[in-house]
Amino acid sequence: MNITMSPAPTDEEAAAIVAATEVLWPKAATLGPVSEPRNTSWRFSSRSWAQPTPIRRLRPWR
């Protein structure tokens, strides 16, 4: 890494600036082991039309 600063800092200031830059600079993320792909096929969560009509009218969200 090549950094130029003006006015020239002291050696201690330059070391502190470089250390802060190293800490704050984003690093490449390391990936963990690759897992198998998720099953993305669509499935029914329930079949409300299969129940009798009076039971379907008692939905909790209405």
Predicted model as a PDB file, atoms N, CA, C, CB and O in Angstrom, pLDDT in the B-factor column:
MODEL        1                                                                  
ATOM      1  N   MET A   1       0.848  -1.157   0.000  1.00 63.00           N  
ATOM      2  CA  MET A   1       0.000   0.000   0.000  1.00 63.00           C  
ATOM      3  C   MET A   1       0.902   1.231   0.000  1.00 63.00           C  
ATOM      4  CB  MET A   1      -0.969  -0.009   1.216  1.00 63.00           C  
ATOM      5  O   MET A   1       1.804   1.341   0.830  1.00 63.00           O  
ATOM      6  N   ASN A   2       0.664   2.143  -0.915  1.00 76.00           N  
ATOM      7  CA  ASN A   2       1.481   3.347  -1.035  1.00 76.00           C  
ATOM      8  C   ASN A   2       0.630   4.561  -0.673  1.00 76.00           C  
ATOM      9  CB  ASN A   2       2.066   3.489  -2.474  1.00 76.00           C  
ATOM     10  O   ASN A   2      -0.289   4.925  -1.407  1.00 76.00           O  
ATOM     11  N   ILE A   3       0.942   5.183   0.462  1.00 70.00           N  
ATOM     12  CA  ILE A   3       0.181   6.332   0.940  1.00 70.00           C  
ATOM     13  C   ILE A   3       1.111   7.524   1.018  1.00 70.00           C  
ATOM     14  CB  ILE A   3      -0.475   6.047   2.320  1.00 70.00           C  
ATOM     15  O   ILE A   3       2.207   7.431   1.571  1.00 70.00           O  
ATOM     16  N   THR A   4       0.668   8.663   0.454  1.00 77.00           N  
ATOM     17  CA  THR A   4       1.438   9.901   0.587  1.00 77.00           C  
ATOM     18  C   THR A   4       0.648  10.866   1.446  1.00 77.00           C  
ATOM     19  CB  THR A   4       1.759  10.530  -0.805  1.00 77.00           C  
ATOM     20  O   THR A   4      -0.568  10.986   1.294  1.00 77.00           O  
ATOM     21  N   MET A   5       1.345  11.569   2.367  1.00 70.00           N  
ATOM     22  CA  MET A   5       0.698  12.493   3.291  1.00 70.00           C  
ATOM     23  C   MET A   5       1.436  13.826   3.281  1.00 70.00           C  
ATOM     24  CB  MET A   5       0.654  11.902   4.723  1.00 70.00           C  
ATOM     25  O   MET A   5       2.660  13.887   3.165  1.00 70.00           O  
ATOM     26  N   SER A   6       0.652  14.883   3.405  1.00 79.00           N  
ATOM     27  CA  SER A   6       1.254  16.209   3.438  1.00 79.00           C  
ATOM     28  C   SER A   6       0.572  17.029   4.517  1.00 79.00           C  
ATOM     29  CB  SER A   6       1.147  16.910   2.057  1.00 79.00           C  
ATOM     30  O   SER A   6      -0.659  17.042   4.529  1.00 79.00           O  
ATOM     31  N   PRO A   7       1.234  17.695   5.397  1.00 87.00           N  
ATOM     32  CA  PRO A   7       2.671  17.693   5.673  1.00 87.00           C  
ATOM     33  C   PRO A   7       3.087  16.318   6.198  1.00 87.00           C  
ATOM     34  CB  PRO A   7       3.041  18.808   6.696  1.00 87.00           C  
ATOM     35  O   PRO A   7       2.263  15.558   6.707  1.00 87.00           O  
ATOM     36  N   ALA A   8       4.335  16.024   6.071  1.00 86.00           N  
ATOM     37  CA  ALA A   8       4.857  14.711   6.441  1.00 86.00           C  
ATOM     38  C   ALA A   8       4.685  14.475   7.946  1.00 86.00           C  
ATOM     39  CB  ALA A   8       6.345  14.587   6.041  1.00 86.00           C  
ATOM     40  O   ALA A   8       5.152  15.276   8.755  1.00 86.00           O  
ATOM     41  N   PRO A   9       4.016  13.377   8.322  1.00 87.00           N  
ATOM     42  CA  PRO A   9       3.852  13.081   9.752  1.00 87.00           C  
ATOM     43  C   PRO A   9       5.129  12.497  10.328  1.00 87.00           C  
ATOM     44  CB  PRO A   9       2.681  12.110   9.977  1.00 87.00           C  
ATOM     45  O   PRO A   9       6.027  12.068   9.604  1.00 87.00           O  
ATOM     46  N   THR A  10       5.181  12.495  11.644  1.00 90.00           N  
ATOM     47  CA  THR A  10       6.316  11.846  12.304  1.00 90.00           C  
ATOM     48  C   THR A  10       6.195  10.345  12.100  1.00 90.00           C  
ATOM     49  CB  THR A  10       6.371  12.202  13.827  1.00 90.00           C  
ATOM     50  O   THR A  10       5.154   9.862  11.654  1.00 90.00           O  
ATOM     51  N   ASP A  11       7.235   9.611  12.418  1.00 91.00           N  
ATOM     52  CA  ASP A  11       7.204   8.152  12.252  1.00 91.00           C  
ATOM     53  C   ASP A  11       6.108   7.523  13.099  1.00 91.00           C  
ATOM     54  CB  ASP A  11       8.559   7.543  12.619  1.00 91.00           C  
ATOM     55  O   ASP A  11       5.439   6.592  12.649  1.00 91.00           O  
ATOM     56  N   GLU A  12       5.917   8.014  14.312  1.00 93.00           N  
ATOM     57  CA  GLU A  12       4.879   7.466  15.192  1.00 93.00           C  
ATOM     58  C   GLU A  12       3.488   7.750  14.639  1.00 93.00           C  
ATOM     59  CB  GLU A  12       5.012   8.048  16.607  1.00 93.00           C  
ATOM     60  O   GLU A  12       2.615   6.883  14.670  1.00 93.00           O  
ATOM     61  N   GLU A  13       3.279   8.975  14.129  1.00 91.00           N  
ATOM     62  CA  GLU A  13       1.975   9.331  13.547  1.00 91.00           C  
ATOM     63  C   GLU A  13       1.700   8.501  12.303  1.00 91.00           C  
ATOM     64  CB  GLU A  13       1.922  10.833  13.203  1.00 91.00           C  
ATOM     65  O   GLU A  13       0.580   8.029  12.106  1.00 91.00           O  
ATOM     66  N   ALA A  14       2.705   8.323  11.469  1.00 88.00           N  
ATOM     67  CA  ALA A  14       2.537   7.522  10.249  1.00 88.00           C  
ATOM     68  C   ALA A  14       2.198   6.072  10.596  1.00 88.00           C  
ATOM     69  CB  ALA A  14       3.817   7.577   9.384  1.00 88.00           C  
ATOM     70  O   ALA A  14       1.352   5.459   9.945  1.00 88.00           O  
ATOM     71  N   ALA A  15       2.851   5.529  11.610  1.00 92.00           N  
ATOM     72  CA  ALA A  15       2.560   4.155  12.034  1.00 92.00           C  
ATOM     73  C   ALA A  15       1.136   4.038  12.557  1.00 92.00           C  
ATOM     74  CB  ALA A  15       3.554   3.700  13.113  1.00 92.00           C  
ATOM     75  O   ALA A  15       0.458   3.046  12.291  1.00 92.00           O  
ATOM     76  N   ALA A  16       0.676   5.046  13.300  1.00 93.00           N  
ATOM     77  CA  ALA A  16      -0.691   5.028  13.825  1.00 93.00           C  
ATOM     78  C   ALA A  16      -1.707   5.122  12.688  1.00 93.00           C  
ATOM     79  CB  ALA A  16      -0.902   6.183  14.823  1.00 93.00           C  
ATOM     80  O   ALA A  16      -2.734   4.443  12.710  1.00 93.00           O  
ATOM     81  N   ILE A  17      -1.420   5.961  11.698  1.00 89.00           N  
ATOM     82  CA  ILE A  17      -2.325   6.110  10.549  1.00 89.00           C  
ATOM     83  C   ILE A  17      -2.400   4.809   9.757  1.00 89.00           C  
ATOM     84  CB  ILE A  17      -1.859   7.267   9.633  1.00 89.00           C  
ATOM     85  O   ILE A  17      -3.485   4.370   9.375  1.00 89.00           O  
ATOM     86  N   VAL A  18      -1.258   4.200   9.515  1.00 90.00           N  
ATOM     87  CA  VAL A  18      -1.230   2.937   8.766  1.00 90.00           C  
ATOM     88  C   VAL A  18      -1.952   1.846   9.541  1.00 90.00           C  
ATOM     89  CB  VAL A  18       0.222   2.507   8.472  1.00 90.00           C  
ATOM     90  O   VAL A  18      -2.695   1.063   8.949  1.00 90.00           O  
ATOM     91  N   ALA A  19      -1.750   1.779  10.857  1.00 92.00           N  
ATOM     92  CA  ALA A  19      -2.430   0.761  11.670  1.00 92.00           C  
ATOM     93  C   ALA A  19      -3.940   0.959  11.642  1.00 92.00           C  
ATOM     94  CB  ALA A  19      -1.922   0.802  13.122  1.00 92.00           C  
ATOM     95  O   ALA A  19      -4.692  -0.010  11.538  1.00 92.00           O  
ATOM     96  N   ALA A  20      -4.391   2.218  11.735  1.00 92.00           N  
ATOM     97  CA  ALA A  20      -5.833   2.493  11.686  1.00 92.00           C  
ATOM     98  C   ALA A  20      -6.411   2.141  10.322  1.00 92.00           C  
ATOM     99  CB  ALA A  20      -6.111   3.969  12.006  1.00 92.00           C  
ATOM    100  O   ALA A  20      -7.519   1.612  10.226  1.00 92.00           O  
ATOM    101  N   THR A  21      -5.647   2.440   9.259  1.00 90.00           N  
ATOM    102  CA  THR A  21      -6.108   2.100   7.908  1.00 90.00           C  
ATOM    103  C   THR A  21      -6.225   0.597   7.746  1.00 90.00           C  
ATOM    104  CB  THR A  21      -5.157   2.671   6.848  1.00 90.00           C  
ATOM    105  O   THR A  21      -7.188   0.121   7.143  1.00 90.00           O  
ATOM    106  N   GLU A  22      -5.284  -0.155   8.260  1.00 90.00           N  
ATOM    107  CA  GLU A  22      -5.332  -1.618   8.162  1.00 90.00           C  
ATOM    108  C   GLU A  22      -6.547  -2.183   8.899  1.00 90.00           C  
ATOM    109  CB  GLU A  22      -4.042  -2.234   8.726  1.00 90.00           C  
ATOM    110  O   GLU A  22      -7.186  -3.121   8.425  1.00 90.00           O  
ATOM    111  N   VAL A  23      -6.859  -1.610  10.054  1.00 91.00           N  
ATOM    112  CA  VAL A  23      -7.985  -2.112  10.843  1.00 91.00           C  
ATOM    113  C   VAL A  23      -9.306  -1.797  10.159  1.00 91.00           C  
ATOM    114  CB  VAL A  23      -7.966  -1.511  12.253  1.00 91.00           C  
ATOM    115  O   VAL A  23     -10.214  -2.629  10.151  1.00 91.00           O  
ATOM    116  N   LEU A  24      -9.423  -0.604   9.587  1.00 91.00           N  
ATOM    117  CA  LEU A  24     -10.688  -0.166   9.007  1.00 91.00           C  
ATOM    118  C   LEU A  24     -10.903  -0.603   7.566  1.00 91.00           C  
ATOM    119  CB  LEU A  24     -10.775   1.310   9.080  1.00 91.00           C  
ATOM    120  O   LEU A  24     -12.034  -0.579   7.083  1.00 91.00           O  
ATOM    121  N   TRP A  25      -9.847  -1.002   6.870  1.00 87.00           N  
ATOM    122  CA  TRP A  25      -9.971  -1.367   5.467  1.00 87.00           C  
ATOM    123  C   TRP A  25     -10.740  -2.679   5.346  1.00 87.00           C  
ATOM    124  CB  TRP A  25      -8.579  -1.485   4.803  1.00 87.00           C  
ATOM    125  O   TRP A  25     -10.448  -3.621   6.083  1.00 87.00           O  
ATOM    126  N   PRO A  26     -11.720  -2.772   4.432  1.00 84.00           N  
ATOM    127  CA  PRO A  26     -12.494  -4.018   4.307  1.00 84.00           C  
ATOM    128  C   PRO A  26     -11.629  -5.174   3.818  1.00 84.00           C  
ATOM    129  CB  PRO A  26     -13.673  -3.817   3.351  1.00 84.00           C  
ATOM    130  O   PRO A  26     -10.797  -5.016   2.924  1.00 84.00           O  
ATOM    131  N   LYS A  27     -11.840  -6.311   4.411  1.00 83.00           N  
ATOM    132  CA  LYS A  27     -11.103  -7.518   4.052  1.00 83.00           C  
ATOM    133  C   LYS A  27     -12.023  -8.440   3.245  1.00 83.00           C  
ATOM    134  CB  LYS A  27     -10.561  -8.244   5.327  1.00 83.00           C  
ATOM    135  O   LYS A  27     -13.245  -8.376   3.371  1.00 83.00           O  
ATOM    136  N   ALA A  28     -11.434  -9.276   2.436  1.00 82.00           N  
ATOM    137  CA  ALA A  28     -12.210 -10.264   1.688  1.00 82.00           C  
ATOM    138  C   ALA A  28     -12.763 -11.287   2.663  1.00 82.00           C  
ATOM    139  CB  ALA A  28     -11.344 -10.955   0.592  1.00 82.00           C  
ATOM    140  O   ALA A  28     -12.054 -11.766   3.548  1.00 82.00           O  
ATOM    141  N   ALA A  29     -14.027 -11.613   2.496  1.00 78.00           N  
ATOM    142  CA  ALA A  29     -14.667 -12.568   3.385  1.00 78.00           C  
ATOM    143  C   ALA A  29     -14.250 -13.989   3.008  1.00 78.00           C  
ATOM    144  CB  ALA A  29     -16.201 -12.419   3.334  1.00 78.00           C  
ATOM    145  O   ALA A  29     -14.136 -14.321   1.829  1.00 78.00           O  
ATOM    146  N   THR A  30     -14.028 -14.807   4.011  1.00 76.00           N  
ATOM    147  CA  THR A  30     -13.734 -16.208   3.758  1.00 76.00           C  
ATOM    148  C   THR A  30     -15.035 -16.990   3.864  1.00 76.00           C  
ATOM    149  CB  THR A  30     -12.661 -16.755   4.751  1.00 76.00           C  
ATOM    150  O   THR A  30     -15.798 -16.828   4.817  1.00 76.00           O  
ATOM    151  N   LEU A  31     -15.269 -17.817   2.898  1.00 76.00           N  
ATOM    152  CA  LEU A  31     -16.497 -18.605   2.873  1.00 76.00           C  
ATOM    153  C   LEU A  31     -16.282 -19.923   3.590  1.00 76.00           C  
ATOM    154  CB  LEU A  31     -16.963 -18.849   1.430  1.00 76.00           C  
ATOM    155  O   LEU A  31     -15.209 -20.521   3.520  1.00 76.00           O  
ATOM    156  N   GLY A  32     -17.305 -20.356   4.268  1.00 76.00           N  
ATOM    157  CA  GLY A  32     -17.248 -21.637   4.948  1.00 76.00           C  
ATOM    158  C   GLY A  32     -17.480 -22.764   3.958  1.00 76.00           C  
ATOM    159  O   GLY A  32     -17.489 -22.545   2.747  1.00 76.00           O  
ATOM    160  N   PRO A  33     -17.664 -23.956   4.468  1.00 79.00           N  
ATOM    161  CA  PRO A  33     -17.919 -25.082   3.563  1.00 79.00           C  
ATOM    162  C   PRO A  33     -19.223 -24.877   2.802  1.00 79.00           C  
ATOM    163  CB  PRO A  33     -17.967 -26.407   4.345  1.00 79.00           C  
ATOM    164  O   PRO A  33     -20.192 -24.335   3.333  1.00 79.00           O  
ATOM    165  N   VAL A  34     -19.226 -25.312   1.574  1.00 77.00           N  
ATOM    166  CA  VAL A  34     -20.401 -25.149   0.724  1.00 77.00           C  
ATOM    167  C   VAL A  34     -21.425 -26.210   1.093  1.00 77.00           C  
ATOM    168  CB  VAL A  34     -20.025 -25.243  -0.781  1.00 77.00           C  
ATOM    169  O   VAL A  34     -21.128 -27.404   1.068  1.00 77.00           O  
ATOM    170  N   SER A  35     -22.632 -25.773   1.434  1.00 78.00           N  
ATOM    171  CA  SER A  35     -23.688 -26.726   1.760  1.00 78.00           C  
ATOM    172  C   SER A  35     -24.466 -27.067   0.495  1.00 78.00           C  
ATOM    173  CB  SER A  35     -24.635 -26.156   2.852  1.00 78.00           C  
ATOM    174  O   SER A  35     -24.331 -26.409  -0.536  1.00 78.00           O  
ATOM    175  N   GLU A  36     -25.265 -28.093   0.598  1.00 80.00           N  
ATOM    176  CA  GLU A  36     -26.068 -28.494  -0.555  1.00 80.00           C  
ATOM    177  C   GLU A  36     -27.139 -27.440  -0.810  1.00 80.00           C  
ATOM    178  CB  GLU A  36     -26.712 -29.893  -0.330  1.00 80.00           C  
ATOM    179  O   GLU A  36     -27.614 -26.807   0.132  1.00 80.00           O  
ATOM    180  N   PRO A  37     -27.525 -27.244  -2.067  1.00 80.00           N  
ATOM    181  CA  PRO A  37     -28.535 -26.228  -2.368  1.00 80.00           C  
ATOM    182  C   PRO A  37     -29.877 -26.563  -1.718  1.00 80.00           C  
ATOM    183  CB  PRO A  37     -28.709 -26.088  -3.881  1.00 80.00           C  
ATOM    184  O   PRO A  37     -30.272 -27.724  -1.611  1.00 80.00           O  
ATOM    185  N   ARG A  38     -30.559 -25.507  -1.290  1.00 80.00           N  
ATOM    186  CA  ARG A  38     -31.871 -25.697  -0.667  1.00 80.00           C  
ATOM    187  C   ARG A  38     -32.891 -26.155  -1.696  1.00 80.00           C  
ATOM    188  CB  ARG A  38     -32.345 -24.399   0.006  1.00 80.00           C  
ATOM    189  O   ARG A  38     -32.794 -25.820  -2.876  1.00 80.00           O  
ATOM    190  N   ASN A  39     -33.847 -26.907  -1.245  1.00 77.00           N  
ATOM    191  CA  ASN A  39     -34.946 -27.314  -2.108  1.00 77.00           C  
ATOM    192  C   ASN A  39     -35.899 -26.135  -2.219  1.00 77.00           C  
ATOM    193  CB  ASN A  39     -35.674 -28.591  -1.558  1.00 77.00           C  
ATOM    194  O   ASN A  39     -36.511 -25.738  -1.228  1.00 77.00           O  
ATOM    195  N   THR A  40     -36.030 -25.573  -3.413  1.00 75.00           N  
ATOM    196  CA  THR A  40     -36.868 -24.390  -3.597  1.00 75.00           C  
ATOM    197  C   THR A  40     -38.188 -24.709  -4.273  1.00 75.00           C  
ATOM    198  CB  THR A  40     -36.130 -23.358  -4.403  1.00 75.00           C  
ATOM    199  O   THR A  40     -38.886 -23.801  -4.723  1.00 75.00           O  
ATOM    200  N   SER A  41     -38.541 -25.980  -4.351  1.00 76.00           N  
ATOM    201  CA  SER A  41     -39.813 -26.320  -4.986  1.00 76.00           C  
ATOM    202  C   SER A  41     -40.964 -25.848  -4.100  1.00 76.00           C  
ATOM    203  CB  SER A  41     -39.912 -27.850  -5.249  1.00 76.00           C  
ATOM    204  O   SER A  41     -40.895 -25.916  -2.873  1.00 76.00           O  
ATOM    205  N   TRP A  42     -42.012 -25.374  -4.746  1.00 73.00           N  
ATOM    206  CA  TRP A  42     -43.149 -24.813  -4.032  1.00 73.00           C  
ATOM    207  C   TRP A  42     -44.011 -25.940  -3.487  1.00 73.00           C  
ATOM    208  CB  TRP A  42     -43.977 -23.887  -4.951  1.00 73.00           C  
ATOM    209  O   TRP A  42     -44.212 -26.949  -4.162  1.00 73.00           O  
ATOM    210  N   ARG A  43     -44.528 -25.774  -2.258  1.00 69.00           N  
ATOM    211  CA  ARG A  43     -45.402 -26.780  -1.640  1.00 69.00           C  
ATOM    212  C   ARG A  43     -46.619 -26.088  -1.051  1.00 69.00           C  
ATOM    213  CB  ARG A  43     -44.647 -27.586  -0.543  1.00 69.00           C  
ATOM    214  O   ARG A  43     -46.584 -24.903  -0.721  1.00 69.00           O  
ATOM    215  N   PHE A  44     -47.687 -26.848  -0.928  1.00 64.00           N  
ATOM    216  CA  PHE A  44     -48.870 -26.329  -0.248  1.00 64.00           C  
ATOM    217  C   PHE A  44     -48.578 -26.238   1.240  1.00 64.00           C  
ATOM    218  CB  PHE A  44     -50.113 -27.224  -0.517  1.00 64.00           C  
ATOM    219  O   PHE A  44     -47.985 -27.150   1.816  1.00 64.00           O  
ATOM    220  N   SER A  45     -48.989 -25.148   1.862  1.00 64.00           N  
ATOM    221  CA  SER A  45     -48.852 -25.060   3.309  1.00 64.00           C  
ATOM    222  C   SER A  45     -50.111 -25.610   3.974  1.00 64.00           C  
ATOM    223  CB  SER A  45     -48.592 -23.597   3.752  1.00 64.00           C  
ATOM    224  O   SER A  45     -50.052 -26.145   5.081  1.00 64.00           O  
ATOM    225  N   SER A  46     -51.232 -25.479   3.303  1.00 64.00           N  
ATOM    226  CA  SER A  46     -52.489 -26.059   3.780  1.00 64.00           C  
ATOM    227  C   SER A  46     -53.492 -26.002   2.643  1.00 64.00           C  
ATOM    228  CB  SER A  46     -53.028 -25.308   5.046  1.00 64.00           C  
ATOM    229  O   SER A  46     -53.253 -25.378   1.610  1.00 64.00           O  
ATOM    230  N   ARG A  47     -54.592 -26.650   2.849  1.00 65.00           N  
ATOM    231  CA  ARG A  47     -55.647 -26.649   1.837  1.00 65.00           C  
ATOM    232  C   ARG A  47     -56.941 -26.214   2.500  1.00 65.00           C  
ATOM    233  CB  ARG A  47     -55.803 -28.056   1.169  1.00 65.00           C  
ATOM    234  O   ARG A  47     -57.762 -27.041   2.898  1.00 65.00           O  
ATOM    235  N   SER A  48     -57.109 -24.924   2.612  1.00 60.00           N  
ATOM    236  CA  SER A  48     -58.291 -24.410   3.307  1.00 60.00           C  
ATOM    237  C   SER A  48     -59.574 -24.745   2.571  1.00 60.00           C  
ATOM    238  CB  SER A  48     -58.184 -22.912   3.484  1.00 60.00           C  
ATOM    239  O   SER A  48     -60.625 -24.838   3.205  1.00 60.00           O  
ATOM    240  N   TRP A  49     -59.531 -24.931   1.251  1.00 65.00           N  
ATOM    241  CA  TRP A  49     -60.731 -25.246   0.507  1.00 65.00           C  
ATOM    242  C   TRP A  49     -61.197 -26.682   0.733  1.00 65.00           C  
ATOM    243  CB  TRP A  49     -60.497 -25.007  -0.957  1.00 65.00           C  
ATOM    244  O   TRP A  49     -62.306 -27.035   0.331  1.00 65.00           O  
ATOM    245  N   ALA A  50     -60.370 -27.518   1.368  1.00 68.00           N  
ATOM    246  CA  ALA A  50     -60.734 -28.904   1.614  1.00 68.00           C  
ATOM    247  C   ALA A  50     -61.568 -29.048   2.882  1.00 68.00           C  
ATOM    248  CB  ALA A  50     -59.484 -29.764   1.711  1.00 68.00           C  
ATOM    249  O   ALA A  50     -62.117 -30.120   3.138  1.00 68.00           O  
ATOM    250  N   GLN A  51     -61.671 -27.994   3.671  1.00 69.00           N  
ATOM    251  CA  GLN A  51     -62.452 -28.059   4.903  1.00 69.00           C  
ATOM    252  C   GLN A  51     -63.892 -27.611   4.631  1.00 69.00           C  
ATOM    253  CB  GLN A  51     -61.806 -27.179   6.008  1.00 69.00           C  
ATOM    254  O   GLN A  51     -64.139 -26.918   3.643  1.00 69.00           O  
ATOM    255  N   PRO A  52     -64.843 -27.994   5.486  1.00 74.00           N  
ATOM    256  CA  PRO A  52     -66.217 -27.543   5.297  1.00 74.00           C  
ATOM    257  C   PRO A  52     -66.319 -26.015   5.373  1.00 74.00           C  
ATOM    258  CB  PRO A  52     -67.130 -28.185   6.347  1.00 74.00           C  
ATOM    259  O   PRO A  52     -65.525 -25.365   6.052  1.00 74.00           O  
ATOM    260  N   THR A  53     -67.280 -25.468   4.685  1.00 73.00           N  
ATOM    261  CA  THR A  53     -67.434 -24.009   4.589  1.00 73.00           C  
ATOM    262  C   THR A  53     -67.535 -23.315   5.946  1.00 73.00           C  
ATOM    263  CB  THR A  53     -68.660 -23.684   3.776  1.00 73.00           C  
ATOM    264  O   THR A  53     -66.869 -22.296   6.129  1.00 73.00           O  
ATOM    265  N   PRO A  54     -68.331 -23.801   6.921  1.00 73.00           N  
ATOM    266  CA  PRO A  54     -68.388 -23.078   8.201  1.00 73.00           C  
ATOM    267  C   PRO A  54     -67.040 -22.982   8.908  1.00 73.00           C  
ATOM    268  CB  PRO A  54     -69.375 -23.748   9.116  1.00 73.00           C  
ATOM    269  O   PRO A  54     -66.777 -21.987   9.583  1.00 73.00           O  
ATOM    270  N   ILE A  55     -66.189 -23.981   8.773  1.00 69.00           N  
ATOM    271  CA  ILE A  55     -64.871 -23.935   9.409  1.00 69.00           C  
ATOM    272  C   ILE A  55     -63.978 -22.929   8.698  1.00 69.00           C  
ATOM    273  CB  ILE A  55     -64.214 -25.329   9.408  1.00 69.00           C  
ATOM    274  O   ILE A  55     -63.188 -22.239   9.341  1.00 69.00           O  
ATOM    275  N   ARG A  56     -64.094 -22.840   7.379  1.00 67.00           N  
ATOM    276  CA  ARG A  56     -63.287 -21.887   6.641  1.00 67.00           C  
ATOM    277  C   ARG A  56     -63.638 -20.453   6.998  1.00 67.00           C  
ATOM    278  CB  ARG A  56     -63.454 -22.105   5.160  1.00 67.00           C  
ATOM    279  O   ARG A  56     -62.785 -19.573   6.881  1.00 67.00           O  
ATOM    280  N   ARG A  57     -64.855 -20.191   7.425  1.00 70.00           N  
ATOM    281  CA  ARG A  57     -65.269 -18.834   7.769  1.00 70.00           C  
ATOM    282  C   ARG A  57     -64.668 -18.394   9.112  1.00 70.00           C  
ATOM    283  CB  ARG A  57     -66.803 -18.745   7.820  1.00 70.00           C  
ATOM    284  O   ARG A  57     -64.688 -17.202   9.418  1.00 70.00           O  
ATOM    285  N   LEU A  58     -64.140 -19.312   9.913  1.00 65.00           N  
ATOM    286  CA  LEU A  58     -63.580 -18.992  11.213  1.00 65.00           C  
ATOM    287  C   LEU A  58     -62.070 -18.790  11.149  1.00 65.00           C  
ATOM    288  CB  LEU A  58     -63.913 -20.083  12.201  1.00 65.00           C  
ATOM    289  O   LEU A  58     -61.347 -19.190  12.062  1.00 65.00           O  
ATOM    290  N   ARG A  59     -61.607 -18.186  10.098  1.00 60.00           N  
ATOM    291  CA  ARG A  59     -60.159 -17.947   9.965  1.00 60.00           C  
ATOM    292  C   ARG A  59     -59.700 -16.971  11.022  1.00 60.00           C  
ATOM    293  CB  ARG A  59     -59.807 -17.412   8.557  1.00 60.00           C  
ATOM    294  O   ARG A  59     -60.390 -15.988  11.292  1.00 60.00           O  
ATOM    295  N   PRO A  60     -58.559 -17.215  11.624  1.00 64.00           N  
ATOM    296  CA  PRO A  60     -58.105 -16.332  12.716  1.00 64.00           C  
ATOM    297  C   PRO A  60     -57.632 -14.953  12.236  1.00 64.00           C  
ATOM    298  CB  PRO A  60     -56.978 -17.003  13.474  1.00 64.00           C  
ATOM    299  O   PRO A  60     -57.577 -14.017  13.034  1.00 64.00           O  
ATOM    300  N   TRP A  61     -57.296 -14.812  10.967  1.00 58.00           N  
ATOM    301  CA  TRP A  61     -56.776 -13.524  10.494  1.00 58.00           C  
ATOM    302  C   TRP A  61     -57.847 -12.587   9.997  1.00 58.00           C  
ATOM    303  CB  TRP A  61     -55.786 -13.746   9.405  1.00 58.00           C  
ATOM    304  O   TRP A  61     -57.534 -11.483   9.552  1.00 58.00           O  
ATOM    305  N   ARG A  62     -59.108 -12.990  10.058  1.00 51.00           N  
ATOM    306  CA  ARG A  62     -60.177 -12.095   9.607  1.00 51.00           C  
ATOM    307  C   ARG A  62     -61.081 -11.720  10.736  1.00 51.00           C  
ATOM    308  CB  ARG A  62     -60.984 -12.730   8.501  1.00 51.00           C  
ATOM    309  O   ARG A  62     -62.038 -10.971  10.539  1.00 51.00           O  
TER     310      ARG A  62                                                      
ENDMDL                                                                          
END                                                                             
